[in-house]
Amino acid sequence: MSQFGMQMPAGTLQRGPSMNVYTGLLFLAVLALVAASAFVFVQGAIIGPEGNALGVHPVEEGKPVQVKLSGESR
């Protein structure tokens, strides 16, 4: 039937997968999430205790938290 320009149903199963708009948008979204995660980690290292992005500032009961930035010397 292909000589008449007709295609059988499910004929696309024989072809390999191809990249389309949705695949490109998904790839772009993953890149944006990776870039945002890296940005947040770098900013967390700036305000984290001793440059540790995952560290927790010590809190004393009844006193405000004193955050020292990594570039400051107090």
C-alpha positions in Angstrom: 0.0 0.0 0.0 2.9 2.3 0.5 3.3 2.7 -3.3 0.0 4.6 -3.3 1.1 7.0 -0.5 -1.0 5.2 2.1 0.3 4.3 5.5 -0.9 1.5 7.7 -2.0 2.3 11.3 0.7 1.8 13.8 3.3 2.3 11.1 5.1 4.7 13.4 6.1 1.9 15.7 8.6 0.7 13.1 10.5 4.1 13.1 12.8 5.0 15.9 12.0 7.7 18.4 12.7 11.2 17.3 13.1 14.5 19.2 10.1 16.8 19.1 9.2 20.1 20.7 8.2 18.5 24.0 11.5 16.7 24.4 13.3 20.0 23.8 11.2 21.8 26.4 11.8 19.0 28.9 15.6 19.3 28.3 15.4 23.0 28.7 13.4 22.6 32.0 16.0 20.2 33.3 18.8 22.7 32.5 16.9 25.5 34.2 16.5 23.4 37.4 20.2 22.5 37.5 21.2 26.1 37.1 18.7 27.2 39.8 20.0 24.5 42.2 23.6 25.6 41.6 22.6 29.2 42.2 20.8 28.5 45.4 23.8 26.3 46.7 26.3 29.1 46.0 24.1 31.7 47.8 23.7 29.2 50.7 27.4 28.9 50.9 27.7 32.7 51.3 25.3 32.9 54.3 26.0 29.5 55.7 28.1 29.1 58.8 31.8 28.9 57.9 30.9 28.7 54.2 28.9 25.5 54.6 25.8 25.7 52.4 24.1 22.9 54.3 25.1 24.1 57.8 22.8 25.3 60.5 23.4 28.6 62.4 23.5 28.1 66.2 20.4 29.6 67.9 20.4 30.7 71.6 17.0 30.9 73.3 15.7 34.5 73.4 18.5 36.0 71.3 18.3 36.9 67.6 20.3 34.9 65.1 23.5 36.5 64.1 24.4 35.7 60.5 27.9 36.4 59.5 28.6 36.4 55.8 31.7 34.6 54.6 33.3 37.8 53.3 32.7 39.8 56.6 35.1 39.9 59.4 33.4 40.9 62.7 
